[in-house]
Amino acid sequence: MASFTFEKISPPVRRAPTVATPKKPRGLISQMIDRFAERRARRTLRDERTMRKDERPAE
C-alpha cells in the first residue's frame, strides 16, 4: 500500500480582470515595408484589370 498520496492543487482563481497591455508603436522600418507592400498590391490589381480588358475581343 502506498504511503503517500498526491493531490492535484488547482491554481488560485483570479478575480480581477486582466489588464490589457498597451500596444507598442510599430517601428519605422515595418511601417515603410507596409507602405511598399500596399502600393505593390494596388499596382498588381491595376495591371490585372488592364490585362483583362486587353484580352476581350473587339466587337
C-alpha positions as CSV (number, residue, x, y, z in Angstrom):
1,M,0.0,0.0,0.0
2,A,1.3,3.5,-0.9
3,S,2.3,5.6,2.0
4,F,2.0,8.9,0.1
5,T,-0.9,10.3,-2.0
6,F,-0.5,13.3,-4.2
7,E,-3.4,15.6,-4.8
8,K,-3.6,18.0,-7.8
9,I,-3.7,21.5,-6.4
10,S,-5.5,23.9,-8.8
11,P,-4.1,27.4,-9.3
12,P,-5.8,30.2,-7.5
13,V,-8.8,31.8,-9.2
14,R,-8.1,35.4,-10.5
15,R,-11.0,37.6,-9.6
16,A,-9.7,40.9,-11.1
17,P,-10.0,41.4,-14.8
18,T,-6.7,41.1,-16.7
19,V,-5.2,44.4,-17.7
20,A,-4.6,44.8,-21.4
21,T,-1.0,45.5,-22.2
22,P,-0.6,48.7,-24.3
23,K,0.3,48.1,-27.9
24,K,3.8,49.1,-28.8
25,P,4.0,51.5,-31.6
26,R,5.2,50.0,-34.9
27,G,8.7,50.6,-35.9
28,L,9.6,52.9,-38.7
29,I,11.0,50.1,-40.9
30,S,7.9,48.0,-40.6
31,Q,5.7,51.0,-41.5
32,M,7.8,51.5,-44.6
33,I,7.5,47.9,-45.6
34,D,3.7,48.1,-45.2
35,R,3.6,51.1,-47.5
36,F,5.6,49.4,-50.2
37,A,3.5,46.2,-49.9
38,E,0.3,48.2,-50.2
39,R,1.4,50.1,-53.3
40,R,2.7,46.9,-54.9
41,A,-0.7,45.2,-54.3
42,R,-2.5,48.1,-55.8
43,R,-0.3,48.1,-58.8
44,T,-0.7,44.4,-59.5
45,L,-4.5,44.8,-59.2
46,R,-4.4,47.7,-61.7
47,D,-2.2,45.6,-64.1
48,E,-4.6,42.6,-63.9
49,R,-7.5,44.8,-64.7
50,T,-5.8,46.2,-67.8
51,M,-4.8,42.8,-68.9
52,R,-8.3,41.5,-68.7
53,K,-9.6,44.5,-70.8
54,D,-7.0,43.7,-73.5
55,E,-8.0,40.1,-73.7
56,R,-11.6,40.9,-74.6
57,P,-12.4,40.5,-78.3
58,A,-13.1,43.7,-80.2
59,E,-16.8,44.0,-81.2
